[in-house]
Structures are given as structure tokens and as C-alpha cells.
Amino acid sequence: MPAFMRFGIVGGTGLVTDTIAFTVFFHLMGNPFIARLLSLAVATVVTWTLNRHLTFDIQERKLRQEA
């Protein structure tokens, strides 16, 4: 599968993750600002991880070097 398709799938997964996480956090806390911050953090970690493993070529760099 071409990289651009994998990137799109990962982006869609990030969108779904963000939406679900926001809904859960909002219902748990009732504060939309905090729920948004937390859902954004969760979606960022999910998309970064999936892009690193599925979209971009595996590199010899360690995680510490990518930050």
C-alpha cells in the first residue's frame, strides 16, 4: 500500500480517536476545555505511533533522537 494511503488511514484513525476520547473525557469531567486538551494529547500519541510504525520507513534512529 502506498505511503500516502497509509498516512490517510492513520489520520482517519487519529480523528476517530480524538472524537471518542473527547466524548469520554467530557462525560467524565464535564469540562470541554480539559476534555479537548486530553483528547488532543491522546490522538497525537496515537497518530505519532502509528505513523512511525506504519507510514514512514523504519529508521535506525532511536526514539530519543526523534524528539
Secondary structure, DSSP 4 states (H G I P E B T S, - for coil): --HHHHHHHHHHHHHHHHHHHHHHHHHHH--HHHHHHHHHHHHHHHHHHHIIIIISPP-S--HHHH-
